[in-house]
Every structure is written in C-alpha cells, then in structure tokens.
Amino acid sequence: MSSSPPTRNCANGLPAWASKCPRDIGLAHLDINKGMDGWSGMDQCNGLVGAYAIDMLVGMLHRGETGVPQSPKCIMTESRWIPGKTLKK
C-alpha cells in the first residue's frame, strides 16, 4: 500500500472484496506524514521525536558524556489521532 492520499478506491493492493474504502473496509495508517491528506491514523510526531533526540545529544555533549550510556534513557512522545476519510464515522 502506498502512502499517497486515498482516492475513491484507497484499498490498492488489497483483495477485490476490499475494493471500496471505507464502505467495505476501513484503513488506518500507523505513521501519517505530510502529504497524506485524507488518511485516518496516527501522527507519530516525528519532528518532535527528532527535536528531543537532538536535545538529548546536545546535553550529553555539554556534560562530556561519550560512548554508549550504561543506563539507556528513553523519552516517549504521545502520538495523535488524525481523523480522515479511510474509516467509517
């Protein structure tokens, strides 16, 4: 399935019985990005994740930390739901 915007038949690559989306089947994309207007699914906020990674790296450099940390750190960001046209309402 491509990440191009859904068309009247957004189920390209699925079996014939799923030919009418969202009438016959609903589709939700797990990583919605720019240019995917119309898709229902999750925006993983990739730009924010990248910004947090840079912030963490700069902090490590300022503290003189090098190499792989003994105790890895994890920063979590919440995704946000994007309502679209690929699911029934």
C-alpha positions, -999 to +999 in steps of 0.1 A: +000+000+000+015+034-009+014+064+013-003+085-014-035+102-004-065+079-005-087+080-036-122+067-041-106+033-041-079+036-014-076-001-010-050-006-037-031-038-032-059-054-011-082-082-023-111-074-046-136-077-017-119-047-001-123-025-031-144+002-016-128+021+013-143+029+038-176+012+027-162-023+027-131-019+048-115+008+070-079+016+068-058+034+094-022+043+087+002+039+116+026+067+106+008+096+089+032+122+074+028+153+054+012+147+020-011+120+033-042+142+034-074+121+038-059+092+056-071+082+091-044+071+115-017+081+139+007+110+136+039+098+154+051+134+157+084+125+141+096+161+141+092+163+178+110+130+183+139+143+163+140+175+183+141+156+216+169+134+202+190+165+193+183+180+227+194+148+244+226+146+223+235+183+230+230+177+267+253+147+266+280+167+247+277+195+273+282+170+301+312+154+284+294+121+280+308+098+253+301+063+242+271+041+248+254+050+282+255+023+309+218+030+315+200+040+283+174+068+285+141+067+269+119+097+260+084+090+250+061+112+230+024+107+225+011+102+190-021+120+180-050+106+162-058+121+128-094+116+117-096+110+079-117+096+052-105+060+053-127+049+083-164+049+088-177+076+111 
